[in-house]
Amino acid sequence: MKIQITSYIYKLPDKVRLEITKEVINNSTADLLLFSGHTIGFVNEIEKLQSSIKNYRTEVIFELESINSNKIENCLYHIKNGKIQSLYTNQIFAESVEIENNYELAGRILNELETKRKLNINGFSVLIIQCGEINILKNIQSEENRVEFRLLEDKILNEKFMRIINETDIFLNPIHTPMGNQGKIQKRREFLSKNKKYYFSTSNTKKKSKNLELKSLQYAFYNENELIEVEKIITNESISRIYKI
């Protein structure tokens, strides 16, 4: 199975993002293609993208930046057999302070993961965690940044979280801009990929940056170790890396 991850320069104009997205999809030879957050801009571009798809083989995960003027944002879509399907889900939270001790919010994100973010692609169980939702995990700094579920003391939530994790083969983490505290995030990537699982993340560049080869833009892990791409495609506006698993 071939997996492609694609990053864009931060905040490209909507028209440019749409054209690049069309081109990347139609030229892809991967089985699964993951775009960085805010792949395309506004809801009217869904139909434009749909009418341009010629690649019916590659399954695609992308994010719509905004669905309406009320700012329903970061909405996930899945392309299968050339057809765009809404996953009817969007990012639940972004920062650790939002989820810390918030059992209601934790219950909601776990429900989203279990009911709307799980896909079967080529026989693999795939789970999508959007950007800062990775803060459902926390690091224990006094224990070399060991990783655990953020609301570990809630037995029911923890058991549900671990069941979701154990049932997943591939974690996909589309990101809007590179995260801080990369040392801690590194431990979380390793945690999600342990026990022979895969983790892939892809981010747009930093604000006001055009550095598409920044290390923190894209990560691929298997069994706690980084994967090496089999191919890299770079243009003025985007970068893709392709992996075989």
Helices and strands as residue ranges (DSSP letters): E 2-8, H 14-27, E 32-35, E 40-42, H 45-52, E 59-66, E 73-80, E 83-90, H 96-99, H 103-115, E 118-121, E 124-128, G 131-136, E 137-140, G 141-143, E 146-149, H 155-166, E 170-175, H 182-193, E 198-203, G 215-217, E 218-222, E 225-226, E 231-234, E 238-244
